[in-house]
């Protein structure tokens, strides 16, 4: 099979190393096998890199979700603090009026 491949290359005018008109040579076969192995290694490396990127993307997505939840909780807590501050201000004003009223009554007595 390999000899037929190399023979076809010869017929098309390919003059690569190790290809001769009498058929395949071991240099050509080993060169071809080495190229296939290199391509396989590169493909495996790309696959590992893609898996790492996918894992990192999942972690980033999880972190963004956590930050979003934290921001929502902070917003809710801020609203509660604001409501408490408004209520405290209202009560403080009411207490001031009551104290002023009491002091006027004491002075008048």
N, C-alpha and C positions, 0 to 999 in steps of 0.2 A: 504493500500500500504506500509506504513512504517513498519507495523508489519511483512509483508512478507519479507521486506529487512532485518530486524533484525532477523527474523526466519531463513533466509538463512545464515546469519552470524553465528548463533548458530550451524546450521547443519555442517558448515565447521570447527567447533572447536574454534570459536572466543570466548574468555572469558572476554570481555570488561565489564566495570562497567555498571550496569543498564540493562543488557540483561539477561533474565531468560528464562527457558524452557517453561514457561506458556505464553509467548508472550512479547509484548513491554511493557516497563515501561515508565513513564513520564520522568524519569531521562535520559533514553537513547534518547528519542525523543527530549528533550530540549538540550541535549548535541549535538546531530546531527544538530539541528537547529542553535545552537550557532556556530558550526564549519562552517556551510554554510554562516552564517552572517559574521563571521571573514574572510572567504575567499572572500566574496563580498566586504568587506571593503578594504582588501588588493588589490584586483583587481582595485577598484576605485582609490586608492592611486597611484598605478602603472600607471594608465591611466592619472591622473593629472600630474605625474612626466614626462611622455612621452610628454605630451602637452607642458609643460614648457621647456623641452629640445628642442623640435621642434621650439618653439618661439625664444629661445636663439640662436639656430643655424641660424635661418633666420636673426636675428639681426647681428650676426657675419658676415654672408655672405654680408649683406648690408654694413657693416663697411669696409669689405675688398674691396668691389667694390668702395666705396668712396675713400679709401686710394690709390687704383690703379689709379683712375681718377686724384687724386691730384698729384700723382707721375708723371703721364703722362703730366699734365699741367706744373709741375715744370721742367720736361725735356725740354718741348717746350720753356718755358721762358728762361731756361739756354742757349739753342741754339740761341735764339734771342739776349741775352746779349753777347754771344761769337761773333756772327756776328757783332754786334755793336762795340765791343771792337776792332775787327780786322779792321773794317772800320775806326774807330777813330785813330788807330795806323798808318794806311796807310795815312790818311789825315795829321796827325802830322808830319810824315816823309816828306811828300810833302811840308808842310808849312815850315819846317826847311830848306829844300833845297832852297825854294823861299827867305827866310830871308837871308840865307848865300849869295845867288846870289845878293840880294839887297845891303847888306853890302859891298860886294866886289866892286860893282858899285859905291857906295858912297866913299869908300876909294880911288878908282882910279880917281875920279873926282877932 
